[in-house]
C-alpha cells in the first residue's frame, strides 16, 4: 500500500511539474510584424545573413 501511495505521489508531482514547465517554456505565439511583410518584395528588403562559401 505504501508503494502505491508513493507511486501516486510521484505521478502527481510529475503532472504538476509538466504543467509548470509548459507554461514557462517560452514557445508562445508572437504577433506578426506586418510592417515587415505587408506586400514588400522580399529581394528589396533582404537582410544580411550568414554567407558560406
mmCIF entry with sequence, helices, sheets and N, C-alpha, C, O atoms, coordinates in Angstrom:
data_MODEL
# 
_entry.id   MODEL 
# 
_entity.id                         1 
_entity.type                       polymer 
_entity.pdbx_number_of_molecules   1 
# 
_entity_poly.entity_id                      1 
_entity_poly.type                           'polypeptide(L)' 
_entity_poly.nstd_linkage                   no 
_entity_poly.nstd_monomer                   no 
_entity_poly.pdbx_seq_one_letter_code       
;(UNK)(UNK)(UNK)(UNK)(UNK)(UNK)(UNK)(UNK)(UNK)(UNK)(UNK)(UNK)(UNK)(UNK)(UNK)(UNK)
(UNK)(UNK)(UNK)(UNK)(UNK)(UNK)(UNK)(UNK)(UNK)(UNK)(UNK)(UNK)(UNK)(UNK)(UNK)(UNK)
(UNK)(UNK)(UNK)(UNK)(UNK)(UNK)(UNK)(UNK)(UNK)(UNK)(UNK)(UNK)(UNK)(UNK)(UNK)(UNK)
(UNK)(UNK)(UNK)(UNK)(UNK)
;
_entity_poly.pdbx_seq_one_letter_code_can   XXXXXXXXXXXXXXXXXXXXXXXXXXXXXXXXXXXXXXXXXXXXXXXXXXXXX 
_entity_poly.pdbx_strand_id                 A 
# 
loop_
_entity_poly_seq.entity_id 
_entity_poly_seq.num 
_entity_poly_seq.mon_id 
_entity_poly_seq.hetero 
1 1  UNK n 
1 2  UNK n 
1 3  UNK n 
1 4  UNK n 
1 5  UNK n 
1 6  UNK n 
1 7  UNK n 
1 8  UNK n 
1 9  UNK n 
1 10 UNK n 
1 11 UNK n 
1 12 UNK n 
1 13 UNK n 
1 14 UNK n 
1 15 UNK n 
1 16 UNK n 
1 17 UNK n 
1 18 UNK n 
1 19 UNK n 
1 20 UNK n 
1 21 UNK n 
1 22 UNK n 
1 23 UNK n 
1 24 UNK n 
1 25 UNK n 
1 26 UNK n 
1 27 UNK n 
1 28 UNK n 
1 29 UNK n 
1 30 UNK n 
1 31 UNK n 
1 32 UNK n 
1 33 UNK n 
1 34 UNK n 
1 35 UNK n 
1 36 UNK n 
1 37 UNK n 
1 38 UNK n 
1 39 UNK n 
1 40 UNK n 
1 41 UNK n 
1 42 UNK n 
1 43 UNK n 
1 44 UNK n 
1 45 UNK n 
1 46 UNK n 
1 47 UNK n 
1 48 UNK n 
1 49 UNK n 
1 50 UNK n 
1 51 UNK n 
1 52 UNK n 
1 53 UNK n 
# 
_struct_asym.id          A 
_struct_asym.entity_id   1 
# 
loop_
_struct_conf.conf_type_id 
_struct_conf.id 
_struct_conf.pdbx_PDB_helix_id 
_struct_conf.beg_label_comp_id 
_struct_conf.beg_label_asym_id 
_struct_conf.beg_label_seq_id 
_struct_conf.pdbx_beg_PDB_ins_code 
_struct_conf.end_label_comp_id 
_struct_conf.end_label_asym_id 
_struct_conf.end_label_seq_id 
_struct_conf.pdbx_end_PDB_ins_code 
_struct_conf.beg_auth_comp_id 
_struct_conf.beg_auth_asym_id 
_struct_conf.beg_auth_seq_id 
_struct_conf.end_auth_comp_id 
_struct_conf.end_auth_asym_id 
_struct_conf.end_auth_seq_id 
_struct_conf.pdbx_PDB_helix_class 
_struct_conf.details 
_struct_conf.pdbx_PDB_helix_length 
HELX_P HELX_P1 AA1 UNK A 2  ? UNK A 23 ? UNK A 2  UNK A 23 1 ? 22 
HELX_P HELX_P2 AA2 UNK A 34 ? UNK A 37 ? UNK A 34 UNK A 37 1 ? 4  
# 
_struct_conf_type.id          HELX_P 
_struct_conf_type.criteria    ? 
_struct_conf_type.reference   ? 
# 
loop_
_atom_site.group_PDB 
_atom_site.id 
_atom_site.type_symbol 
_atom_site.label_atom_id 
_atom_site.label_alt_id 
_atom_site.label_comp_id 
_atom_site.label_asym_id 
_atom_site.label_entity_id 
_atom_site.label_seq_id 
_atom_site.pdbx_PDB_ins_code 
_atom_site.Cartn_x 
_atom_site.Cartn_y 
_atom_site.Cartn_z 
_atom_site.occupancy 
_atom_site.B_iso_or_equiv 
_atom_site.pdbx_formal_charge 
_atom_site.auth_seq_id 
_atom_site.auth_comp_id 
_atom_site.auth_asym_id 
_atom_site.auth_atom_id 
_atom_site.pdbx_PDB_model_num 
ATOM 1   N N  . UNK A 1 1  ? 0.824  -1.197 0.000   1.00 0.00 ? 1  UNK A N  1 
ATOM 2   C CA . UNK A 1 1  ? 0.000  0.000  0.000   1.00 0.00 ? 1  UNK A CA 1 
ATOM 3   C C  . UNK A 1 1  ? 0.871  1.265  0.000   1.00 0.00 ? 1  UNK A C  1 
ATOM 4   O O  . UNK A 1 1  ? 0.547  2.256  -0.654  1.00 0.00 ? 1  UNK A O  1 
ATOM 5   N N  . UNK A 1 2  ? 1.972  1.209  0.740   1.00 0.00 ? 2  UNK A N  1 
ATOM 6   C CA . UNK A 1 2  ? 2.870  2.355  0.797   1.00 0.00 ? 2  UNK A CA 1 
ATOM 7   C C  . UNK A 1 2  ? 3.465  2.625  -0.582  1.00 0.00 ? 2  UNK A C  1 
ATOM 8   O O  . UNK A 1 2  ? 3.625  3.780  -0.978  1.00 0.00 ? 2  UNK A O  1 
ATOM 9   N N  . UNK A 1 3  ? 3.791  1.560  -1.312  1.00 0.00 ? 3  UNK A N  1 
ATOM 10  C CA . UNK A 1 3  ? 4.347  1.741  -2.656  1.00 0.00 ? 3  UNK A CA 1 
ATOM 11  C C  . UNK A 1 3  ? 3.340  2.388  -3.610  1.00 0.00 ? 3  UNK A C  1 
ATOM 12  O O  . UNK A 1 3  ? 3.721  3.207  -4.447  1.00 0.00 ? 3  UNK A O  1 
ATOM 13  N N  . UNK A 1 4  ? 2.080  2.035  -3.495  1.00 0.00 ? 4  UNK A N  1 
ATOM 14  C CA . UNK A 1 4  ? 1.050  2.636  -4.348  1.00 0.00 ? 4  UNK A CA 1 
ATOM 15  C C  . UNK A 1 4  ? 0.894  4.119  -4.032  1.00 0.00 ? 4  UNK A C  1 
ATOM 16  O O  . UNK A 1 4  ? 0.770  4.943  -4.938  1.00 0.00 ? 4  UNK A O  1 
ATOM 17  N N  . UNK A 1 5  ? 0.900  4.453  -2.755  1.00 0.00 ? 5  UNK A N  1 
ATOM 18  C CA . UNK A 1 5  ? 0.796  5.865  -2.366  1.00 0.00 ? 5  UNK A CA 1 
ATOM 19  C C  . UNK A 1 5  ? 2.016  6.643  -2.854  1.00 0.00 ? 5  UNK A C  1 
ATOM 20  O O  . UNK A 1 5  ? 1.876  7.762  -3.346  1.00 0.00 ? 5  UNK A O  1 
ATOM 21  N N  . UNK A 1 6  ? 3.198  6.069  -2.725  1.00 0.00 ? 6  UNK A N  1 
ATOM 22  C CA . UNK A 1 6  ? 4.407  6.738  -3.204  1.00 0.00 ? 6  UNK A CA 1 
ATOM 23  C C  . UNK A 1 6  ? 4.372  6.909  -4.721  1.00 0.00 ? 6  UNK A C  1 
ATOM 24  O O  . UNK A 1 6  ? 4.763  7.957  -5.235  1.00 0.00 ? 6  UNK A O  1 
ATOM 25  N N  . UNK A 1 7  ? 3.907  5.891  -5.439  1.00 0.00 ? 7  UNK A N  1 
ATOM 26  C CA . UNK A 1 7  ? 3.804  5.977  -6.888  1.00 0.00 ? 7  UNK A CA 1 
ATOM 27  C C  . UNK A 1 7  ? 2.808  7.053  -7.309  1.00 0.00 ? 7  UNK A C  1 
ATOM 28  O O  . UNK A 1 7  ? 3.079  7.800  -8.249  1.00 0.00 ? 7  UNK A O  1 
ATOM 29  N N  . UNK A 1 8  ? 1.670  7.148  -6.641  1.00 0.00 ? 8  UNK A N  1 
ATOM 30  C CA . UNK A 1 8  ? 0.685  8.186  -6.944  1.00 0.00 ? 8  UNK A CA 1 
ATOM 31  C C  . UNK A 1 8  ? 1.234  9.580  -6.631  1.00 0.00 ? 8  UNK A C  1 
ATOM 32  O O  . UNK A 1 8  ? 0.964  10.532 -7.363  1.00 0.00 ? 8  UNK A O  1 
ATOM 33  N N  . UNK A 1 9  ? 1.993  9.700  -5.559  1.00 0.00 ? 9  UNK A N  1 
ATOM 34  C CA . UNK A 1 9  ? 2.584  10.996 -5.214  1.00 0.00 ? 9  UNK A CA 1 
ATOM 35  C C  . UNK A 1 9  ? 3.604  11.426 -6.272  1.00 0.00 ? 9  UNK A C  1 
ATOM 36  O O  . UNK A 1 9  ? 3.639  12.592 -6.663  1.00 0.00 ? 9  UNK A O  1 
ATOM 37  N N  . UNK A 1 10 ? 4.420  10.500 -6.726  1.00 0.00 ? 10 UNK A N  1 
ATOM 38  C CA . UNK A 1 10 ? 5.404  10.823 -7.759  1.00 0.00 ? 10 UNK A CA 1 
ATOM 39  C C  . UNK A 1 10 ? 4.708  11.172 -9.071  1.00 0.00 ? 10 UNK A C  1 
ATOM 40  O O  . UNK A 1 10 ? 5.129  12.098 -9.765  1.00 0.00 ? 10 UNK A O  1 
ATOM 41  N N  . UNK A 1 11 ? 3.655  10.447 -9.416  1.00 0.00 ? 11 UNK A N  1 
ATOM 42  C CA . UNK A 1 11 ? 2.922  10.736 -10.651 1.00 0.00 ? 11 UNK A CA 1 
ATOM 43  C C  . UNK A 1 11 ? 2.252  12.106 -10.566 1.00 0.00 ? 11 UNK A C  1 
ATOM 44  O O  . UNK A 1 11 ? 2.261  12.856 -11.542 1.00 0.00 ? 11 UNK A O  1 
ATOM 45  N N  . UNK A 1 12 ? 1.679  12.441 -9.424  1.00 0.00 ? 12 UNK A N  1 
ATOM 46  C CA . UNK A 1 12 ? 1.074  13.766 -9.242  1.00 0.00 ? 12 UNK A CA 1 
ATOM 47  C C  . UNK A 1 12 ? 2.099  14.868 -9.336  1.00 0.00 ? 12 UNK A C  1 
ATOM 48  O O  . UNK A 1 12 ? 1.842  15.914 -9.933  1.00 0.00 ? 12 UNK A O  1 
ATOM 49  N N  . UNK A 1 13 ? 3.255  14.643 -8.754  1.00 0.00 ? 13 UNK A N  1 
ATOM 50  C CA . UNK A 1 13 ? 4.343  15.624 -8.819  1.00 0.00 ? 13 UNK A CA 1 
ATOM 51  C C  . UNK A 1 13 ? 4.799  15.817 -10.267 1.00 0.00 ? 13 UNK A C  1 
ATOM 52  O O  . UNK A 1 13 ? 5.074  16.940 -10.688 1.00 0.00 ? 13 UNK A O  1 
ATOM 53  N N  . UNK A 1 14 ? 4.879  14.734 -11.018 1.00 0.00 ? 14 UNK A N  1 
ATOM 54  C CA . UNK A 1 14 ? 5.301  14.816 -12.416 1.00 0.00 ? 14 UNK A CA 1 
ATOM 55  C C  . UNK A 1 14 ? 4.280  15.596 -13.250 1.00 0.00 ? 14 UNK A C  1 
ATOM 56  O O  . UNK A 1 14 ? 4.667  16.376 -14.120 1.00 0.00 ? 14 UNK A O  1 
ATOM 57  N N  . UNK A 1 15 ? 3.001  15.398 -13.001 1.00 0.00 ? 15 UNK A N  1 
ATOM 58  C CA . UNK A 1 15 ? 1.971  16.121 -13.750 1.00 0.00 ? 15 UNK A CA 1 
ATOM 59  C C  . UNK A 1 15 ? 2.052  17.608 -13.454 1.00 0.00 ? 15 UNK A C  1 
ATOM 60  O O  . UNK A 1 15 ? 2.000  18.426 -14.373 1.00 0.00 ? 15 UNK A O  1 
ATOM 61  N N  . UNK A 1 16 ? 2.179  17.965 -12.194 1.00 0.00 ? 16 UNK A N  1 
ATOM 62  C CA . UNK A 1 16 ? 2.277  19.387 -11.825 1.00 0.00 ? 16 UNK A CA 1 
ATOM 63  C C  . UNK A 1 16 ? 3.544  20.008 -12.407 1.00 0.00 ? 16 UNK A C  1 
ATOM 64  O O  . UNK A 1 16 ? 3.498  21.124 -12.924 1.00 0.00 ? 16 UNK A O  1 
ATOM 65  N N  . UNK A 1 17 ? 4.663  19.313 -12.332 1.00 0.00 ? 17 UNK A N  1 
ATOM 66  C CA . UNK A 1 17 ? 5.914  19.839 -12.871 1.00 0.00 ? 17 UNK A CA 1 
ATOM 67  C C  . UNK A 1 17 ? 5.834  20.011 -14.385 1.00 0.00 ? 17 UNK A C  1 
ATOM 68  O O  . UNK A 1 17 ? 6.385  20.969 -14.929 1.00 0.00 ? 17 UNK A O  1 
ATOM 69  N N  . UNK A 1 18 ? 5.160  19.102 -15.064 1.00 0.00 ? 18 UNK A N  1 
ATOM 70  C CA . UNK A 1 18 ? 4.993  19.221 -16.517 1.00 0.00 ? 18 UNK A CA 1 
ATOM 71  C C  . UNK A 1 18 ? 4.171  20.441 -16.871 1.00 0.00 ? 18 UNK A C  1 
ATOM 72  O O  . UNK A 1 18 ? 4.526  21.182 -17.787 1.00 0.00 ? 18 UNK A O  1 
ATOM 73  N N  . UNK A 1 19 ? 3.082  20.662 -16.163 1.00 0.00 ? 19 UNK A N  1 
ATOM 74  C CA . UNK A 1 19 ? 2.227  21.828 -16.425 1.00 0.00 ? 19 UNK A CA 1 
ATOM 75  C C  . UNK A 1 19 ? 2.993  23.121 -16.167 1.00 0.00 ? 19 UNK A C  1 
ATOM 76  O O  . UNK A 1 19 ? 2.888  24.065 -16.950 1.00 0.00 ? 19 UNK A O  1 
ATOM 77  N N  . UNK A 1 20 ? 3.756  23.177 -15.091 1.00 0.00 ? 20 UNK A N  1 
ATOM 78  C CA . UNK A 1 20 ? 4.532  24.374 -14.773 1.00 0.00 ? 20 UNK A CA 1 
ATOM 79  C C  . UNK A 1 20 ? 5.571  24.643 -15.857 1.00 0.00 ? 20 UNK A C  1 
ATOM 80  O O  . UNK A 1 20 ? 5.728  25.785 -16.289 1.00 0.00 ? 20 UNK A O  1 
ATOM 81  N N  . UNK A 1 21 ? 6.275  23.620 -16.297 1.00 0.00 ? 21 UNK A N  1 
ATOM 82  C CA . UNK A 1 21 ? 7.306  23.809 -17.316 1.00 0.00 ? 21 UNK A CA 1 
ATOM 83  C C  . UNK A 1 21 ? 6.712  24.173 -18.668 1.00 0.00 ? 21 UNK A C  1 
ATOM 84  O O  . UNK A 1 21 ? 7.315  24.950 -19.408 1.00 0.00 ? 21 UNK A O  1 
ATOM 85  N N  . UNK A 1 22 ? 5.560  23.640 -19.009 1.00 0.00 ? 22 UNK A N  1 
ATOM 86  C CA . UNK A 1 22 ? 4.918  24.011 -20.265 1.00 0.00 ? 22 UNK A CA 1 
ATOM 87  C C  . UNK A 1 22 ? 4.467  25.465 -20.261 1.00 0.00 ? 22 UNK A C  1 
ATOM 88  O O  . UNK A 1 22 ? 4.451  26.115 -21.306 1.00 0.00 ? 22 UNK A O  1 
ATOM 89  N N  . UNK A 1 23 ? 4.105  25.973 -19.099 1.00 0.00 ? 23 UNK A N  1 
ATOM 90  C CA . UNK A 1 23 ? 3.679  27.369 -19.029 1.00 0.00 ? 23 UNK A CA 1 
ATOM 91  C C  . UNK A 1 23 ? 4.844  28.341 -19.170 1.00 0.00 ? 23 UNK A C  1 
ATOM 92  O O  . UNK A 1 23 ? 4.652  29.458 -19.650 1.00 0.00 ? 23 UNK A O  1 
ATOM 93  N N  . UNK A 1 24 ? 6.037  27.945 -18.767 1.00 0.00 ? 24 UNK A N  1 
ATOM 94  C CA . UNK A 1 24 ? 7.168  28.870 -18.844 1.00 0.00 ? 24 UNK A CA 1 
ATOM 95  C C  . UNK A 1 24 ? 8.234  28.465 -19.859 1.00 0.00 ? 24 UNK A C  1 
ATOM 96  O O  . UNK A 1 24 ? 9.400  28.836 -19.722 1.00 0.00 ? 24 UNK A O  1 
ATOM 97  N N  . UNK A 1 25 ? 7.830  27.698 -20.882 1.00 0.00 ? 25 UNK A N  1 
ATOM 98  C CA . UNK A 1 25 ? 8.812  27.241 -21.855 1.00 0.00 ? 25 UNK A CA 1 
ATOM 99  C C  . UNK A 1 25 ? 9.172  28.292 -22.893 1.00 0.00 ? 25 UNK A C  1 
ATOM 100 O O  . UNK A 1 25 ? 10.203 28.156 -23.551 1.00 0.00 ? 25 UNK A O  1 
ATOM 101 N N  . UNK A 1 26 ? 8.359  29.343 -23.068 1.00 0.00 ? 26 UNK A N  1 
ATOM 102 C CA . UNK A 1 26 ? 8.706  30.405 -23.994 1.00 0.00 ? 26 UNK A CA 1 
ATOM 103 C C  . UNK A 1 26 ? 8.226  30.204 -25.415 1.00 0.00 ? 26 UNK A C  1 
ATOM 104 O O  . UNK A 1 26 ? 8.468  31.063 -26.263 1.00 0.00 ? 26 UNK A O  1 
ATOM 105 N N  . UNK A 1 27 ? 7.559  29.110 -25.703 1.00 0.00 ? 27 UNK A N  1 
ATOM 106 C CA . UNK A 1 27 ? 7.072  28.862 -27.054 1.00 0.00 ? 27 UNK A CA 1 
ATOM 107 C C  . UNK A 1 27 ? 5.623  29.307 -27.179 1.00 0.00 ? 27 UNK A C  1 
ATOM 108 O O  . UNK A 1 27 ? 4.713  28.497 -27.356 1.00 0.00 ? 27 UNK A O  1 
ATOM 109 N N  . UNK A 1 28 ? 5.438  30.615 -27.082 1.00 0.00 ? 28 UNK A N  1 
ATOM 110 C CA . UNK A 1 28 ? 4.098  31.163 -27.230 1.00 0.00 ? 28 UNK A CA 1 
ATOM 111 C C  . UNK A 1 28 ? 3.996  31.845 -28.583 1.00 0.00 ? 28 UNK A C  1 
ATOM 112 O O  . UNK A 1 28 ? 5.008  32.276 -29.134 1.00 0.00 ? 28 UNK A O  1 
ATOM 113 N N  . UNK A 1 29 ? 2.785  31.951 -29.128 1.00 0.00 ? 29 UNK A N  1 
ATOM 114 C CA . UNK A 1 29 ? 2.629  32.649 -30.397 1.00 0.00 ? 29 UNK A CA 1 
ATOM 115 C C  . UNK A 1 29 ? 3.036  34.119 -30.261 1.00 0.00 ? 29 UNK A C  1 
ATOM 116 O O  . UNK A 1 29 ? 2.668  34.785 -29.293 1.00 0.00 ? 29 UNK A O  1 
ATOM 117 N N  . UNK A 1 30 ? 3.779  34.603 -31.215 1.00 0.00 ? 30 UNK A N  1 
ATOM 118 C CA . UNK A 1 30 ? 4.179  36.006 -31.214 1.00 0.00 ? 30 UNK A CA 1 
ATOM 119 C C  . UNK A 1 30 ? 3.418  36.736 -32.308 1.00 0.00 ? 30 UNK A C  1 
ATOM 120 O O  . UNK A 1 30 ? 3.186  36.171 -33.377 1.00 0.00 ? 30 UNK A O  1 
ATOM 121 N N  . UNK A 1 31 ? 3.031  37.963 -32.065 1.00 0.00 ? 31 UNK A N  1 
ATOM 122 C CA . UNK A 1 31 ? 2.296  38.696 -33.089 1.00 0.00 ? 31 UNK A CA 1 
ATOM 123 C C  . UNK A 1 31 ? 3.171  38.982 -34.309 1.00 0.00 ? 31 UNK A C  1 
ATOM 124 O O  . UNK A 1 31 ? 4.380  39.186 -34.192 1.00 0.00 ? 31 UNK A O  1 
ATOM 125 N N  . UNK A 1 32 ? 2.550  38.992 -35.454 1.00 0.00 ? 32 UNK A N  1 
ATOM 126 C CA . UNK A 1 32 ? 3.273  39.243 -36.701 1.00 0.00 ? 32 UNK A CA 1 
ATOM 127 C C  . UNK A 1 32 ? 3.559  40.726 -36.856 1.00 0.00 ? 32 UNK A C  1 
ATOM 128 O O  . UNK A 1 32 ? 2.685  41.563 -36.629 1.00 0.00 ? 32 UNK A O  1 
ATOM 129 N N  . UNK A 1 33 ? 4.782  41.045 -37.241 1.00 0.00 ? 33 UNK A N  1 
ATOM 130 C CA . UNK A 1 33 ? 5.154  42.430 -37.526 1.00 0.00 ? 33 UNK A CA 1 
ATOM 131 C C  . UNK A 1 33 ? 4.774  42.719 -38.975 1.00 0.00 ? 33 UNK A C  1 
ATOM 132 O O  . UNK A 1 33 ? 5.551  42.458 -39.893 1.00 0.00 ? 33 UNK A O  1 
ATOM 133 N N  . UNK A 1 34 ? 3.571  43.260 -39.170 1.00 0.00 ? 34 UNK A N  1 
ATOM 134 C CA . UNK A 1 34 ? 3.046  43.454 -40.514 1.00 0.00 ? 34 UNK A CA 1 
ATOM 135 C C  . UNK A 1 34 ? 3.812  44.510 -41.290 1.00 0.00 ? 34 UNK A C  1 
ATOM 136 O O  . UNK A 1 34 ? 3.691  44.570 -42.514 1.00 0.00 ? 34 UNK A O  1 
ATOM 137 N N  . UNK A 1 35 ? 4.601  45.348 -40.618 1.00 0.00 ? 35 UNK A N  1 
ATOM 138 C CA . UNK A 1 35 ? 5.392  46.328 -41.360 1.00 0.00 ? 35 UNK A CA 1 
ATOM 139 C C  . UNK A 1 35 ? 6.515  45.653 -42.144 1.00 0.00 ? 35 UNK A C  1 
ATOM 140 O O  . UNK A 1 35 ? 7.055  46.244 -43.080 1.00 0.00 ? 35 UNK A O  1 
ATOM 141 N N  . UNK A 1 36 ? 6.860  44.458 -41.784 1.00 0.00 ? 36 UNK A N  1 
ATOM 142 C CA . UNK A 1 36 ? 7.928  43.741 -42.482 1.00 0.00 ? 36 UNK A CA 1 
ATOM 143 C C  . UNK A 1 36 ? 7.411  42.869 -43.612 1.00 0.00 ? 36 UNK A C  1 
ATOM 144 O O  . UNK A 1 36 ? 8.177  42.510 -44.507 1.00 0.00 ? 36 UNK A O  1 
ATOM 145 N N  . UNK A 1 37 ? 6.113  42.517 -43.593 1.00 0.00 ? 37 UNK A N  1 
ATOM 146 C CA . UNK A 1 37 ? 5.606  41.578 -44.586 1.00 0.00 ? 37 UNK A CA 1 
ATOM 147 C C  . UNK A 1 37 ? 4.443  42.136 -45.399 1.00 0.00 ? 37 UNK A C  1 
ATOM 148 O O  . UNK A 1 37 ? 3.819  41.384 -46.147 1.00 0.00 ? 37 UNK A O  1 
ATOM 149 N N  . UNK A 1 38 ? 4.134  43.401 -45.286 1.00 0.00 ? 38 UNK A N  1 
ATOM 150 C CA . UNK A 1 38 ? 2.940  43.939 -45.933 1.00 0.00 ? 38 UNK A CA 1 
ATOM 151 C C  . UNK A 1 38 ? 3.176  44.252 -47.407 1.00 0.00 ? 38 UNK A C  1 
ATOM 152 O O  . UNK A 1 38 ? 3.259  45.419 -47.789 1.00 0.00 ? 38 UNK A O  1 
ATOM 153 N N  . UNK A 1 39 ? 3.284  43.223 -48.226 1.00 0.00 ? 39 UNK A N  1 
ATOM 154 C CA . UNK A 1 39 ? 3.358  43.390 -49.662 1.00 0.00 ? 39 UNK A CA 1 
ATOM 155 C C  . UNK A 1 39 ? 4.692  43.853 -50.192 1.00 0.00 ? 39 UNK A C  1 
ATOM 156 O O  . UNK A 1 39 ? 4.788  44.198 -51.370 1.00 0.00 ? 39 UNK A O  1 
ATOM 157 N N  . UNK A 1 40 ? 5.702  43.876 -49.392 1.00 0.00 ? 40 UNK A N  1 
ATOM 158 C CA . UNK A 1 40 ? 7.020  44.294 -49.865 1.00 0.00 ? 40 UNK A CA 1 
ATOM 159 C C  . UNK A 1 40 ? 7.697  43.147 -50.592 1.00 0.00 ? 40 UNK A C  1 
ATOM 160 O O  . UNK A 1 40 ? 7.480  41.976 -50.283 1.00 0.00 ? 40 UNK A O  1 
ATOM 161 N N  . UNK A 1 41 ? 8.510  43.506 -51.549 1.00 0.00 ? 41 UNK A N  1 
ATOM 162 C CA . UNK A 1 41 ? 9.274  42.494 -52.273 1.00 0.00 ? 41 UNK A CA 1 
ATOM 163 C C  . UNK A 1 41 ? 10.370 41.962 -51.355 1.00 0.00 ? 41 UNK A C  1 
ATOM 164 O O  . UNK A 1 41 ? 11.069 42.726 -50.690 1.00 0.00 ? 41 UNK A O  1 
ATOM 165 N N  . UNK A 1 42 ? 10.502 40.669 -51.333 1.00 0.00 ? 42 UNK A N  1 
ATOM 166 C CA . UNK A 1 42 ? 11.475 40.047 -50.435 1.00 0.00 ? 42 UNK A CA 1 
ATOM 167 C C  . UNK A 1 42 ? 12.892 40.461 -50.810 1.00 0.00 ? 42 UNK A C  1 
ATOM 168 O O  . UNK A 1 42 ? 13.727 40.646 -49.925 1.00 0.00 ? 42 UNK A O  1 
ATOM 169 N N  . UNK A 1 43 ? 13.179 40.608 -52.075 1.00 0.00 ? 43 UNK A N  1 
ATOM 170 C CA . UNK A 1 43 ? 14.544 40.928 -52.503 1.00 0.00 ? 43 UNK A CA 1 
ATOM 171 C C  . UNK A 1 43 ? 14.915 42.367 -52.190 1.00 0.00 ? 43 UNK A C  1 
ATOM 172 O O  . UNK A 1 43 ? 16.096 42.670 -52.019 1.00 0.00 ? 43 UNK A O  1 
ATOM 173 N N  . UNK A 1 44 ? 13.942 43.255 -52.111 1.00 0.00 ? 44 UNK A N  1 
ATOM 174 C CA . UNK A 1 44 ? 14.237 44.643 -51.800 1.00 0.00 ? 44 UNK A CA 1 
ATOM 175 C C  . UNK A 1 44 ? 14.514 44.833 -50.315 1.00 0.00 ? 44 UNK A C  1 
ATOM 176 O O  . UNK A 1 44 ? 15.271 45.725 -49.931 1.00 0.00 ? 44 UNK A O  1 
ATOM 177 N N  . UNK A 1 45 ? 13.920 44.021 -49.500 1.00 0.00 ? 45 UNK A N  1 
ATOM 178 C CA . UNK A 1 45 ? 14.056 44.161 -48.053 1.00 0.00 ? 45 UNK A CA 1 
ATOM 179 C C  . UNK A 1 45 ? 14.911 43.043 -47.451 1.00 0.00 ? 45 UNK A C  1 
ATOM 180 O O  . UNK A 1 45 ? 14.756 42.700 -46.279 1.00 0.00 ? 45 UNK A O  1 
ATOM 181 N N  . UNK A 1 46 ? 15.796 42.490 -48.244 1.00 0.00 ? 46 UNK A N  1 
ATOM 182 C CA . UNK A 1 46 ? 16.612 41.374 -47.752 1.00 0.00 ? 46 UNK A CA 1 
ATOM 183 C C  . UNK A 1 46 ? 17.542 41.850 -46.647 1.00 0.00 ? 46 UNK A C  1 
ATOM 184 O O  . UNK A 1 46 ? 18.144 42.920 -46.733 1.00 0.00 ? 46 UNK A O  1 
ATOM 185 N N  . UNK A 1 47 ? 17.642 41.043 -45.626 1.00 0.00 ? 47 UNK A N  1 
ATOM 186 C CA . UNK A 1 47 ? 18.524 41.348 -44.501 1.00 0.00 ? 47 UNK A CA 1 
ATOM 187 C C  . UNK A 1 47 ? 19.805 40.550 -44.671 1.00 0.00 ? 47 UNK A C  1 
ATOM 188 O O  . UNK A 1 47 ? 19.785 39.453 -45.229 1.00 0.00 ? 47 UNK A O  1 
ATOM 189 N N  . UNK A 1 48 ? 20.918 41.092 -44.196 1.00 0.00 ? 48 UNK A N  1 
ATOM 190 C CA . UNK A 1 48 ? 22.164 40.323 -44.299 1.00 0.00 ? 48 UNK A CA 1 
ATOM 191 C C  . UNK A 1 48 ? 22.116 39.066 -43.456 1.00 0.00 ? 48 UNK A C  1 
ATOM 192 O O  . UNK A 1 48 ? 21.583 39.065 -42.346 1.00 0.00 ? 48 UNK A O  1 
ATOM 193 N N  . UNK A 1 49 ? 22.659 38.032 -43.975 1.00 0.00 ? 49 UNK A N  1 
ATOM 194 C CA . UNK A 1 49 ? 22.701 36.776 -43.249 1.00 0.00 ? 49 UNK A CA 1 
ATOM 195 C C  . UNK A 1 49 ? 24.081 36.178 -43.307 1.00 0.00 ? 49 UNK A C  1 
ATOM 196 O O  . UNK A 1 49 ? 25.035 36.835 -43.724 1.00 0.00 ? 49 UNK A O  1 
ATOM 197 N N  . UNK A 1 50 ? 24.189 34.968 -42.901 1.00 0.00 ? 50 UNK A N  1 
ATOM 198 C CA . UNK A 1 50 ? 25.475 34.279 -42.936 1.00 0.00 ? 50 UNK A CA 1 
ATOM 199 C C  . UNK A 1 50 ? 25.693 33.721 -44.333 1.00 0.00 ? 50 UNK A C  1 
ATOM 200 O O  . UNK A 1 50 ? 24.850 32.997 -44.862 1.00 0.00 ? 50 UNK A O  1 
ATOM 201 N N  . UNK A 1 51 ? 26.806 34.056 -44.915 1.00 0.00 ? 51 UNK A N  1 
ATOM 202 C CA . UNK A 1 51 ? 27.126 33.503 -46.222 1.00 0.00 ? 51 UNK A CA 1 
ATOM 203 C C  . UNK A 1 51 ? 28.268 32.521 -46.104 1.00 0.00 ? 51 UNK A C  1 
ATOM 204 O O  . UNK A 1 51 ? 29.335 32.842 -45.580 1.00 0.00 ? 51 UNK A O  1 
ATOM 205 N N  . UNK A 1 52 ? 28.033 31.333 -46.593 1.00 0.00 ? 52 UNK A N  1 
ATOM 206 C CA . UNK A 1 52 ? 29.072 30.313 -46.550 1.00 0.00 ? 52 UNK A CA 1 
ATOM 207 C C  . UNK A 1 52 ? 29.551 30.066 -47.964 1.00 0.00 ? 52 UNK A C  1 
ATOM 208 O O  . UNK A 1 52 ? 28.752 29.872 -48.880 1.00 0.00 ? 52 UNK A O  1 
ATOM 209 N N  . UNK A 1 53 ? 30.837 30.074 -48.129 1.00 0.00 ? 53 UNK A N  1 
ATOM 210 C CA . UNK A 1 53 ? 31.404 29.866 -49.460 1.00 0.00 ? 53 UNK A CA 1 
ATOM 211 C C  . UNK A 1 53 ? 31.992 28.484 -49.587 1.00 0.00 ? 53 UNK A C  1 
ATOM 212 O O  . UNK A 1 53 ? 32.515 28.130 -50.643 1.00 0.00 ? 53 UNK A O  1 
# 
